[in-house]
Amino acid sequence: MPKSKSALKHATGRVSVPLPGAGRWLLFGTDLRRAKEPGLEWRSDFVTATIGVRAKR
């Protein structure tokens, strides 16, 4: 099983994640930022996606 990898978003807000091969992949991410609201220190949003990559022919 492949190990987890970290990636940071580009200035455009996008992330590039090279996948090492074919198969099913679970991608997940967290956007963590300082909160602007009083009484809160942090705000976060989460995303999860499952994708399938076909083998090269």
PDBQT receptor file of N, H, CA, C and O in Angstrom, charges set to zero:
ATOM      1  N   MET A   1       0.846  -1.179   0.000  1.00  0.00    +0.000 N 
ATOM      2  CA  MET A   1       0.000   0.000   0.000  1.00  0.00    +0.000 C 
ATOM      3  C   MET A   1       0.893   1.244   0.000  1.00  0.00    +0.000 C 
ATOM      4  O   MET A   1       1.809   1.342   0.816  1.00  0.00    +0.000 OA
ATOM      5  N   PRO A   2       0.636   2.196  -0.906  1.00  0.00    +0.000 N 
ATOM      6  CA  PRO A   2       1.444   3.425  -0.931  1.00  0.00    +0.000 C 
ATOM      7  C   PRO A   2       1.259   4.242   0.341  1.00  0.00    +0.000 C 
ATOM      8  O   PRO A   2       0.209   4.207   0.982  1.00  0.00    +0.000 OA
ATOM      9  N   LYS A   3       2.287   4.960   0.678  1.00  0.00    +0.000 N 
ATOM     10  H   LYS A   3       3.141   4.989   0.157  1.00  0.00    +0.000 HD
ATOM     11  CA  LYS A   3       2.230   5.816   1.855  1.00  0.00    +0.000 C 
ATOM     12  C   LYS A   3       1.572   7.143   1.511  1.00  0.00    +0.000 C 
ATOM     13  O   LYS A   3       1.465   7.509   0.340  1.00  0.00    +0.000 OA
ATOM     14  N   SER A   4       1.136   7.855   2.535  1.00  0.00    +0.000 N 
ATOM     15  H   SER A   4       1.224   7.558   3.486  1.00  0.00    +0.000 HD
ATOM     16  CA  SER A   4       0.546   9.171   2.349  1.00  0.00    +0.000 C 
ATOM     17  C   SER A   4       1.604  10.155   1.886  1.00  0.00    +0.000 C 
ATOM     18  O   SER A   4       2.778  10.049   2.241  1.00  0.00    +0.000 OA
ATOM     19  N   LYS A   5       1.160  11.118   1.084  1.00  0.00    +0.000 N 
ATOM     20  H   LYS A   5       0.206  11.204   0.796  1.00  0.00    +0.000 HD
ATOM     21  CA  LYS A   5       2.034  12.180   0.622  1.00  0.00    +0.000 C 
ATOM     22  C   LYS A   5       1.363  13.512   0.908  1.00  0.00    +0.000 C 
ATOM     23  O   LYS A   5       0.137  13.616   0.925  1.00  0.00    +0.000 OA
ATOM     24  N   SER A   6       2.170  14.509   1.128  1.00  0.00    +0.000 N 
ATOM     25  H   SER A   6       3.167  14.425   1.115  1.00  0.00    +0.000 HD
ATOM     26  CA  SER A   6       1.651  15.853   1.378  1.00  0.00    +0.000 C 
ATOM     27  C   SER A   6       1.877  16.720   0.154  1.00  0.00    +0.000 C 
ATOM     28  O   SER A   6       2.840  16.525  -0.587  1.00  0.00    +0.000 OA
ATOM     29  N   ALA A   7       0.984  17.680  -0.054  1.00  0.00    +0.000 N 
ATOM     30  H   ALA A   7       0.201  17.838   0.548  1.00  0.00    +0.000 HD
ATOM     31  CA  ALA A   7       1.118  18.637  -1.148  1.00  0.00    +0.000 C 
ATOM     32  C   ALA A   7       0.532  19.964  -0.694  1.00  0.00    +0.000 C 
ATOM     33  O   ALA A   7      -0.441  20.006   0.059  1.00  0.00    +0.000 OA
ATOM     34  N   LEU A   8       1.134  21.034  -1.159  1.00  0.00    +0.000 N 
ATOM     35  H   LEU A   8       1.924  21.000  -1.770  1.00  0.00    +0.000 HD
ATOM     36  CA  LEU A   8       0.622  22.369  -0.856  1.00  0.00    +0.000 C 
ATOM     37  C   LEU A   8      -0.008  22.946  -2.107  1.00  0.00    +0.000 C 
ATOM     38  O   LEU A   8       0.420  22.647  -3.222  1.00  0.00    +0.000 OA
ATOM     39  N   LYS A   9      -1.032  23.781  -1.922  1.00  0.00    +0.000 N 
ATOM     40  H   LYS A   9      -1.379  24.024  -1.016  1.00  0.00    +0.000 HD
ATOM     41  CA  LYS A   9      -1.691  24.362  -3.085  1.00  0.00    +0.000 C 
ATOM     42  C   LYS A   9      -0.830  25.453  -3.702  1.00  0.00    +0.000 C 
ATOM     43  O   LYS A   9      -0.061  26.130  -3.019  1.00  0.00    +0.000 OA
ATOM     44  N   HIS A  10      -0.980  25.602  -5.001  1.00  0.00    +0.000 N 
ATOM     45  H   HIS A  10      -1.604  25.051  -5.556  1.00  0.00    +0.000 HD
ATOM     46  CA  HIS A  10      -0.283  26.640  -5.752  1.00  0.00    +0.000 C 
ATOM     47  C   HIS A  10      -0.972  27.973  -5.502  1.00  0.00    +0.000 C 
ATOM     48  O   HIS A  10      -2.017  28.019  -4.852  1.00  0.00    +0.000 OA
ATOM     49  N   ALA A  11      -0.405  29.039  -6.003  1.00  0.00    +0.000 N 
ATOM     50  H   ALA A  11       0.443  29.001  -6.530  1.00  0.00    +0.000 HD
ATOM     51  CA  ALA A  11      -1.001  30.375  -5.864  1.00  0.00    +0.000 C 
ATOM     52  C   ALA A  11      -2.406  30.419  -6.469  1.00  0.00    +0.000 C 
ATOM     53  O   ALA A  11      -3.228  31.244  -6.071  1.00  0.00    +0.000 OA
ATOM     54  N   THR A  12      -2.681  29.535  -7.427  1.00  0.00    +0.000 N 
ATOM     55  H   THR A  12      -2.013  28.864  -7.750  1.00  0.00    +0.000 HD
ATOM     56  CA  THR A  12      -3.991  29.479  -8.078  1.00  0.00    +0.000 C 
ATOM     57  C   THR A  12      -5.024  28.736  -7.227  1.00  0.00    +0.000 C 
ATOM     58  O   THR A  12      -6.211  28.726  -7.553  1.00  0.00    +0.000 OA
ATOM     59  N   GLY A  13      -4.565  28.111  -6.129  1.00  0.00    +0.000 N 
ATOM     60  H   GLY A  13      -3.601  28.119  -5.864  1.00  0.00    +0.000 HD
ATOM     61  CA  GLY A  13      -5.473  27.336  -5.289  1.00  0.00    +0.000 C 
ATOM     62  C   GLY A  13      -5.574  25.884  -5.718  1.00  0.00    +0.000 C 
ATOM     63  O   GLY A  13      -6.375  25.134  -5.159  1.00  0.00    +0.000 OA
ATOM     64  N   ARG A  14      -4.779  25.468  -6.700  1.00  0.00    +0.000 N 
ATOM     65  H   ARG A  14      -4.128  26.077  -7.154  1.00  0.00    +0.000 HD
ATOM     66  CA  ARG A  14      -4.806  24.089  -7.187  1.00  0.00    +0.000 C 
ATOM     67  C   ARG A  14      -3.646  23.286  -6.605  1.00  0.00    +0.000 C 
ATOM     68  O   ARG A  14      -2.625  23.836  -6.192  1.00  0.00    +0.000 OA
ATOM     69  N   VAL A  15      -3.835  21.973  -6.587  1.00  0.00    +0.000 N 
ATOM     70  H   VAL A  15      -4.664  21.526  -6.922  1.00  0.00    +0.000 HD
ATOM     71  CA  VAL A  15      -2.796  21.061  -6.100  1.00  0.00    +0.000 C 
ATOM     72  C   VAL A  15      -2.530  20.033  -7.185  1.00  0.00    +0.000 C 
ATOM     73  O   VAL A  15      -3.466  19.510  -7.790  1.00  0.00    +0.000 OA
ATOM     74  N   SER A  16      -1.264  19.743  -7.435  1.00  0.00    +0.000 N 
ATOM     75  H   SER A  16      -0.504  20.168  -6.943  1.00  0.00    +0.000 HD
ATOM     76  CA  SER A  16      -0.880  18.680  -8.366  1.00  0.00    +0.000 C 
ATOM     77  C   SER A  16      -0.428  17.483  -7.549  1.00  0.00    +0.000 C 
ATOM     78  O   SER A  16       0.417  17.600  -6.661  1.00  0.00    +0.000 OA
ATOM     79  N   VAL A  17      -1.006  16.322  -7.866  1.00  0.00    +0.000 N 
ATOM     80  H   VAL A  17      -1.692  16.227  -8.587  1.00  0.00    +0.000 HD
ATOM     81  CA  VAL A  17      -0.664  15.106  -7.124  1.00  0.00    +0.000 C 
ATOM     82  C   VAL A  17      -0.321  14.017  -8.143  1.00  0.00    +0.000 C 
ATOM     83  O   VAL A  17      -1.219  13.393  -8.708  1.00  0.00    +0.000 OA
ATOM     84  N   PRO A  18       0.984  13.785  -8.380  1.00  0.00    +0.000 N 
ATOM     85  CA  PRO A  18       1.348  12.707  -9.298  1.00  0.00    +0.000 C 
ATOM     86  C   PRO A  18       1.047  11.352  -8.665  1.00  0.00    +0.000 C 
ATOM     87  O   PRO A  18       1.440  11.092  -7.527  1.00  0.00    +0.000 OA
ATOM     88  N   LEU A  19       0.358  10.501  -9.395  1.00  0.00    +0.000 N 
ATOM     89  H   LEU A  19       0.038  10.712 -10.319  1.00  0.00    +0.000 HD
ATOM     90  CA  LEU A  19       0.021   9.167  -8.894  1.00  0.00    +0.000 C 
ATOM     91  C   LEU A  19       1.011   8.173  -9.474  1.00  0.00    +0.000 C 
ATOM     92  O   LEU A  19       1.334   8.249 -10.659  1.00  0.00    +0.000 OA
ATOM     93  N   PRO A  20       1.499   7.241  -8.665  1.00  0.00    +0.000 N 
ATOM     94  CA  PRO A  20       2.556   6.330  -9.113  1.00  0.00    +0.000 C 
ATOM     95  C   PRO A  20       2.103   5.212 -10.049  1.00  0.00    +0.000 C 
ATOM     96  O   PRO A  20       2.945   4.496 -10.591  1.00  0.00    +0.000 OA
ATOM     97  N   GLY A  21       0.801   5.045 -10.252  1.00  0.00    +0.000 N 
ATOM     98  H   GLY A  21       0.118   5.626  -9.812  1.00  0.00    +0.000 HD
ATOM     99  CA  GLY A  21       0.378   3.971 -11.142  1.00  0.00    +0.000 C 
ATOM    100  C   GLY A  21      -1.126   3.833 -11.219  1.00  0.00    +0.000 C 
ATOM    101  O   GLY A  21      -1.875   4.616 -10.635  1.00  0.00    +0.000 OA
ATOM    102  N   ALA A  22      -1.547   2.818 -11.953  1.00  0.00    +0.000 N 
ATOM    103  H   ALA A  22      -0.938   2.182 -12.427  1.00  0.00    +0.000 HD
ATOM    104  CA  ALA A  22      -2.969   2.550 -12.139  1.00  0.00    +0.000 C 
ATOM    105  C   ALA A  22      -3.594   2.029 -10.856  1.00  0.00    +0.000 C 
ATOM    106  O   ALA A  22      -2.906   1.510  -9.977  1.00  0.00    +0.000 OA
ATOM    107  N   GLY A  23      -4.893   2.174 -10.765  1.00  0.00    +0.000 N 
ATOM    108  H   GLY A  23      -5.452   2.596 -11.479  1.00  0.00    +0.000 HD
ATOM    109  CA  GLY A  23      -5.624   1.649  -9.616  1.00  0.00    +0.000 C 
ATOM    110  C   GLY A  23      -6.608   2.668  -9.071  1.00  0.00    +0.000 C 
ATOM    111  O   GLY A  23      -6.841   3.718  -9.671  1.00  0.00    +0.000 OA
ATOM    112  N   ARG A  24      -7.170   2.341  -7.942  1.00  0.00    +0.000 N 
ATOM    113  H   ARG A  24      -6.981   1.488  -7.455  1.00  0.00    +0.000 HD
ATOM    114  CA  ARG A  24      -8.090   3.243  -7.257  1.00  0.00    +0.000 C 
ATOM    115  C   ARG A  24      -7.307   4.065  -6.249  1.00  0.00    +0.000 C 
ATOM    116  O   ARG A  24      -6.456   3.540  -5.531  1.00  0.00    +0.000 OA
ATOM    117  N   TRP A  25      -7.604   5.364  -6.201  1.00  0.00    +0.000 N 
ATOM    118  H   TRP A  25      -8.295   5.790  -6.785  1.00  0.00    +0.000 HD
ATOM    119  CA  TRP A  25      -6.880   6.272  -5.317  1.00  0.00    +0.000 C 
ATOM    120  C   TRP A  25      -7.853   7.089  -4.494  1.00  0.00    +0.000 C 
ATOM    121  O   TRP A  25      -8.880   7.549  -4.993  1.00  0.00    +0.000 OA
ATOM    122  N   LEU A  26      -7.519   7.261  -3.243  1.00  0.00    +0.000 N 
ATOM    123  H   LEU A  26      -6.684   6.888  -2.838  1.00  0.00    +0.000 HD
ATOM    124  CA  LEU A  26      -8.300   8.091  -2.335  1.00  0.00    +0.000 C 
ATOM    125  C   LEU A  26      -7.484   9.354  -2.068  1.00  0.00    +0.000 C 
ATOM    126  O   LEU A  26      -6.385   9.299  -1.518  1.00  0.00    +0.000 OA
ATOM    127  N   LEU A  27      -8.042  10.480  -2.467  1.00  0.00    +0.000 N 
ATOM    128  H   LEU A  27      -8.935  10.525  -2.914  1.00  0.00    +0.000 HD
ATOM    129  CA  LEU A  27      -7.398  11.770  -2.238  1.00  0.00    +0.000 C 
ATOM    130  C   LEU A  27      -8.193  12.510  -1.173  1.00  0.00    +0.000 C 
ATOM    131  O   LEU A  27      -9.424  12.516  -1.199  1.00  0.00    +0.000 OA
ATOM    132  N   PHE A  28      -7.495  13.125  -0.250  1.00  0.00    +0.000 N 
ATOM    133  H   PHE A  28      -6.495  13.120  -0.229  1.00  0.00    +0.000 HD
ATOM    134  CA  PHE A  28      -8.192  13.913   0.762  1.00  0.00    +0.000 C 
ATOM    135  C   PHE A  28      -7.358  15.136   1.088  1.00  0.00    +0.000 C 
ATOM    136  O   PHE A  28      -6.132  15.127   0.976  1.00  0.00    +0.000 OA
ATOM    137  N   GLY A  29      -8.047  16.178   1.490  1.00  0.00    +0.000 N 
ATOM    138  H   GLY A  29      -9.043  16.185   1.581  1.00  0.00    +0.000 HD
ATOM    139  CA  GLY A  29      -7.338  17.412   1.786  1.00  0.00    +0.000 C 
ATOM    140  C   GLY A  29      -8.024  18.216   2.865  1.00  0.00    +0.000 C 
ATOM    141  O   GLY A  29      -9.208  18.033   3.147  1.00  0.00    +0.000 OA
ATOM    142  N   THR A  30      -7.263  19.105   3.459  1.00  0.00    +0.000 N 
ATOM    143  H   THR A  30      -6.301  19.253   3.230  1.00  0.00    +0.000 HD
ATOM    144  CA  THR A  30      -7.762  20.001   4.496  1.00  0.00    +0.000 C 
ATOM    145  C   THR A  30      -7.251  21.402   4.217  1.00  0.00    +0.000 C 
ATOM    146  O   THR A  30      -6.054  21.610   4.019  1.00  0.00    +0.000 OA
ATOM    147  N   ASP A  31      -8.152  22.349   4.202  1.00  0.00    +0.000 N 
ATOM    148  H   ASP A  31      -9.125  22.181   4.362  1.00  0.00    +0.000 HD
ATOM    149  CA  ASP A  31      -7.786  23.760   4.089  1.00  0.00    +0.000 C 
ATOM    150  C   ASP A  31      -7.909  24.349   5.481  1.00  0.00    +0.000 C 
ATOM    151  O   ASP A  31      -9.017  24.540   5.983  1.00  0.00    +0.000 OA
ATOM    152  N   LEU A  32      -6.786  24.638   6.104  1.00  0.00    +0.000 N 
ATOM    153  H   LEU A  32      -5.886  24.483   5.696  1.00  0.00    +0.000 HD
ATOM    154  CA  LEU A  32      -6.751  25.143   7.473  1.00  0.00    +0.000 C 
ATOM    155  C   LEU A  32      -6.245  26.578   7.441  1.00  0.00    +0.000 C 
ATOM    156  O   LEU A  32      -5.184  26.854   6.879  1.00  0.00    +0.000 OA
ATOM    157  N   ARG A  33      -6.998  27.489   8.039  1.00  0.00    +0.000 N 
ATOM    158  H   ARG A  33      -7.859  27.266   8.496  1.00  0.00    +0.000 HD
ATOM    159  CA  ARG A  33      -6.623  28.902   8.023  1.00  0.00    +0.000 C 
ATOM    160  C   ARG A  33      -7.050  29.583   9.309  1.00  0.00    +0.000 C 
ATOM    161  O   ARG A  33      -7.952  29.110  10.000  1.00  0.00    +0.000 OA
ATOM    162  N   ARG A  34      -6.410  30.676   9.623  1.00  0.00    +0.000 N 
ATOM    163  H   ARG A  34      -5.677  31.060   9.062  1.00  0.00    +0.000 HD
ATOM    164  CA  ARG A  34      -6.780  31.464  10.805  1.00  0.00    +0.000 C 
ATOM    165  C   ARG A  34      -8.180  32.018  10.623  1.00  0.00    +0.000 C 
ATOM    166  O   ARG A  34      -8.532  32.493   9.544  1.00  0.00    +0.000 OA
ATOM    167  N   ALA A  35      -8.973  31.957  11.672  1.00  0.00    +0.000 N 
ATOM    168  H   ALA A  35      -8.687  31.571  12.549  1.00  0.00    +0.000 HD
ATOM    169  CA  ALA A  35     -10.348  32.456  11.621  1.00  0.00    +0.000 C 
ATOM    170  C   ALA A  35     -10.370  33.972  11.756  1.00  0.00    +0.000 C 
ATOM    171  O   ALA A  35      -9.540  34.560  12.449  1.00  0.00    +0.000 OA
ATOM    172  N   LYS A  36     -11.327  34.593  11.086  1.00  0.00    +0.000 N 
ATOM    173  H   LYS A  36     -12.002  34.116  10.523  1.00  0.00    +0.000 HD
ATOM    174  CA  LYS A  36     -11.521  36.038  11.207  1.00  0.00    +0.000 C 
ATOM    175  C   LYS A  36     -12.600  36.353  12.240  1.00  0.00    +0.000 C 
ATOM    176  O   LYS A  36     -12.695  37.487  12.710  1.00  0.00    +0.000 OA
ATOM    177  N   GLU A  37     -13.413  35.356  12.597  1.00  0.00    +0.000 N 
ATOM    178  H   GLU A  37     -13.335  34.435  12.216  1.00  0.00    +0.000 HD
ATOM    179  CA  GLU A  37     -14.498  35.543  13.550  1.00  0.00    +0.000 C 
ATOM    180  C   GLU A  37     -13.957  35.600  14.971  1.00  0.00    +0.000 C 
ATOM    181  O   GLU A  37     -13.053  34.843  15.324  1.00  0.00    +0.000 OA
ATOM    182  N   PRO A  38     -14.502  36.490  15.782  1.00  0.00    +0.000 N 
ATOM    183  CA  PRO A  38     -14.082  36.554  17.184  1.00  0.00    +0.000 C 
ATOM    184  C   PRO A  38     -14.401  35.245  17.916  1.00  0.00    +0.000 C 
ATOM    185  O   PRO A  38     -15.441  34.631  17.679  1.00  0.00    +0.000 OA
ATOM    186  N   GLY A  39     -13.511  34.836  18.789  1.00  0.00    +0.000 N 
ATOM    187  H   GLY A  39     -12.666  35.336  18.981  1.00  0.00    +0.000 HD
ATOM    188  CA  GLY A  39     -13.730  33.631  19.582  1.00  0.00    +0.000 C 
ATOM    189  C   GLY A  39     -13.292  32.351  18.891  1.00  0.00    +0.000 C 
ATOM    190  O   GLY A  39     -13.282  31.292  19.518  1.00  0.00    +0.000 OA
ATOM    191  N   LEU A  40     -12.928  32.422  17.612  1.00  0.00    +0.000 N 
ATOM    192  H   LEU A  40     -12.936  33.282  17.103  1.00  0.00    +0.000 HD
ATOM    193  CA  LEU A  40     -12.444  31.247  16.884  1.00  0.00    +0.000 C 
ATOM    194  C   LEU A  40     -10.988  31.458  16.516  1.00  0.00    +0.000 C 
ATOM    195  O   LEU A  40     -10.584  32.552  16.124  1.00  0.00    +0.000 OA
ATOM    196  N   GLU A  41     -10.201  30.388  16.648  1.00  0.00    +0.000 N 
ATOM    197  H   GLU A  41     -10.530  29.499  16.966  1.00  0.00    +0.000 HD
ATOM    198  CA  GLU A  41      -8.798  30.504  16.298  1.00  0.00    +0.000 C 
ATOM    199  C   GLU A  41      -8.526  30.007  14.879  1.00  0.00    +0.000 C 
ATOM    200  O   GLU A  41      -7.730  30.596  14.148  1.00  0.00    +0.000 OA
ATOM    201  N   TRP A  42      -9.200  28.912  14.496  1.00  0.00    +0.000 N 
ATOM    202  H   TRP A  42      -9.847  28.434  15.090  1.00  0.00    +0.000 HD
ATOM    203  CA  TRP A  42      -8.976  28.303  13.195  1.00  0.00    +0.000 C 
ATOM    204  C   TRP A  42     -10.292  27.999  12.488  1.00  0.00    +0.000 C 
ATOM    205  O   TRP A  42     -11.314  27.785  13.140  1.00  0.00    +0.000 OA
ATOM    206  N   ARG A  43     -10.271  27.980  11.155  1.00  0.00    +0.000 N 
ATOM    207  H   ARG A  43      -9.441  28.153  10.624  1.00  0.00    +0.000 HD
ATOM    208  CA  ARG A  43     -11.375  27.513  10.310  1.00  0.00    +0.000 C 
ATOM    209  C   ARG A  43     -10.795  26.425   9.418  1.00  0.00    +0.000 C 
ATOM    210  O   ARG A  43      -9.629  26.496   9.032  1.00  0.00    +0.000 OA
ATOM    211  N   SER A  44     -11.594  25.425   9.091  1.00  0.00    +0.000 N 
ATOM    212  H   SER A  44     -12.542  25.368   9.405  1.00  0.00    +0.000 HD
ATOM    213  CA  SER A  44     -11.104  24.369   8.211  1.00  0.00    +0.000 C 
ATOM    214  C   SER A  44     -12.219  23.841   7.324  1.00  0.00    +0.000 C 
ATOM    215  O   SER A  44     -13.387  23.818   7.712  1.00  0.00    +0.000 OA
ATOM    216  N   ASP A  45     -11.844  23.426   6.148  1.00  0.00    +0.000 N 
ATOM    217  H   ASP A  45     -10.895  23.445   5.833  1.00  0.00    +0.000 HD
ATOM    218  CA  ASP A  45     -12.733  22.755   5.201  1.00  0.00    +0.000 C 
ATOM    219  C   ASP A  45     -12.026  21.483   4.761  1.00  0.00    +0.000 C 
ATOM    220  O   ASP A  45     -10.798  21.432   4.689  1.00  0.00    +0.000 OA
ATOM    221  N   PHE A  46     -12.822  20.455   4.468  1.00  0.00    +0.000 N 
ATOM    222  H   PHE A  46     -13.819  20.497   4.526  1.00  0.00    +0.000 HD
ATOM    223  CA  PHE A  46     -12.277  19.151   4.122  1.00  0.00    +0.000 C 
ATOM    224  C   PHE A  46     -12.849  18.689   2.786  1.00  0.00    +0.000 C 
ATOM    225  O   PHE A  46     -13.990  19.006   2.449  1.00  0.00    +0.000 OA
ATOM    226  N   VAL A  47     -12.057  17.943   2.035  1.00  0.00    +0.000 N 
ATOM    227  H   VAL A  47     -11.130  17.685   2.309  1.00  0.00    +0.000 HD
ATOM    228  CA  VAL A  47     -12.511  17.373   0.771  1.00  0.00    +0.000 C 
ATOM    229  C   VAL A  47     -11.954  15.955   0.656  1.00  0.00    +0.000 C 
ATOM    230  O   VAL A  47     -10.834  15.682   1.087  1.00  0.00    +0.000 OA
ATOM    231  N   THR A  48     -12.746  15.057   0.069  1.00  0.00    +0.000 N 
ATOM    232  H   THR A  48     -13.656  15.279  -0.281  1.00  0.00    +0.000 HD
ATOM    233  CA  THR A  48     -12.319  13.691  -0.191  1.00  0.00    +0.000 C 
ATOM    234  C   THR A  48     -12.802  13.302  -1.586  1.00  0.00    +0.000 C 
ATOM    235  O   THR A  48     -13.936  13.600  -1.961  1.00  0.00    +0.000 OA
ATOM    236  N   ALA A  49     -11.945  12.642  -2.347  1.00  0.00    +0.000 N 
ATOM    237  H   ALA A  49     -11.024  12.400  -2.043  1.00  0.00    +0.000 HD
ATOM    238  CA  ALA A  49     -12.320  12.184  -3.691  1.00  0.00    +0.000 C 
ATOM    239  C   ALA A  49     -11.694  10.817  -3.926  1.00  0.00    +0.000 C 
ATOM    240  O   ALA A  49     -10.551  10.569  -3.542  1.00  0.00    +0.000 OA
ATOM    241  N   THR A  50     -12.457   9.936  -4.561  1.00  0.00    +0.000 N 
ATOM    242  H   THR A  50     -13.385  10.138  -4.873  1.00  0.00    +0.000 HD
ATOM    243  CA  THR A  50     -11.932   8.640  -4.978  1.00  0.00    +0.000 C 
ATOM    244  C   THR A  50     -11.895   8.648  -6.495  1.00  0.00    +0.000 C 
ATOM    245  O   THR A  50     -12.894   8.959  -7.145  1.00  0.00    +0.000 OA
ATOM    246  N   ILE A  51     -10.740   8.306  -7.062  1.00  0.00    +0.000 N 
ATOM    247  H   ILE A  51      -9.929   8.053  -6.534  1.00  0.00    +0.000 HD
ATOM    248  CA  ILE A  51     -10.616   8.284  -8.524  1.00  0.00    +0.000 C 
ATOM    249  C   ILE A  51     -10.022   6.957  -8.962  1.00  0.00    +0.000 C 
ATOM    250  O   ILE A  51      -9.354   6.269  -8.190  1.00  0.00    +0.000 OA
ATOM    251  N   GLY A  52     -10.279   6.613 -10.218  1.00  0.00    +0.000 N 
ATOM    252  H   GLY A  52     -10.822   7.172 -10.845  1.00  0.00    +0.000 HD
ATOM    253  CA  GLY A  52      -9.691   5.420 -10.798  1.00  0.00    +0.000 C 
ATOM    254  C   GLY A  52      -8.772   5.804 -11.947  1.00  0.00    +0.000 C 
ATOM    255  O   GLY A  52      -9.130   6.631 -12.786  1.00  0.00    +0.000 OA
ATOM    256  N   VAL A  53      -7.588   5.204 -11.986  1.00  0.00    +0.000 N 
ATOM    257  H   VAL A  53      -7.297   4.532 -11.305  1.00  0.00    +0.000 HD
ATOM    258  CA  VAL A  53      -6.623   5.464 -13.055  1.00  0.00    +0.000 C 
ATOM    259  C   VAL A  53      -6.436   4.164 -13.829  1.00  0.00    +0.000 C 
ATOM    260  O   VAL A  53      -6.097   3.130 -13.254  1.00  0.00    +0.000 OA
ATOM    261  N   ARG A  54      -6.660   4.230 -15.140  1.00  0.00    +0.000 N 
ATOM    262  H   ARG A  54      -6.935   5.070 -15.608  1.00  0.00    +0.000 HD
ATOM    263  CA  ARG A  54      -6.482   3.043 -15.982  1.00  0.00    +0.000 C 
ATOM    264  C   ARG A  54      -5.012   2.807 -16.296  1.00  0.00    +0.000 C 
ATOM    265  O   ARG A  54      -4.212   3.740 -16.367  1.00  0.00    +0.000 OA
ATOM    266  N   ALA A  55      -4.682   1.546 -16.479  1.00  0.00    +0.000 N 
ATOM    267  H   ALA A  55      -5.331   0.788 -16.421  1.00  0.00    +0.000 HD
ATOM    268  CA  ALA A  55      -3.308   1.198 -16.867  1.00  0.00    +0.000 C 
ATOM    269  C   ALA A  55      -3.050   1.668 -18.294  1.00  0.00    +0.000 C 
ATOM    270  O   ALA A  55      -3.968   1.721 -19.113  1.00  0.00    +0.000 OA
ATOM    271  N   LYS A  56      -1.803   2.006 -18.587  1.00  0.00    +0.000 N 
ATOM    272  H   LYS A  56      -1.057   1.963 -17.922  1.00  0.00    +0.000 HD
ATOM    273  CA  LYS A  56      -1.439   2.393 -19.947  1.00  0.00    +0.000 C 
ATOM    274  C   LYS A  56      -1.573   1.208 -20.858  1.00  0.00    +0.000 C 
ATOM    275  O   LYS A  56      -1.285   0.078 -20.464  1.00  0.00    +0.000 OA
ATOM    276  N   ARG A  57      -2.006   1.450 -22.067  1.00  0.00    +0.000 N 
ATOM    277  H   ARG A  57      -2.240   2.368 -22.387  1.00  0.00    +0.000 HD
ATOM    278  CA  ARG A  57      -2.171   0.362 -23.037  1.00  0.00    +0.000 C 
ATOM    279  C   ARG A  57      -0.996   0.276 -23.963  1.00  0.00    +0.000 C 
ATOM    280  O   ARG A  57      -0.966  -0.584 -24.843  1.00  0.00    +0.000 OA
TER     281      ARG A  57
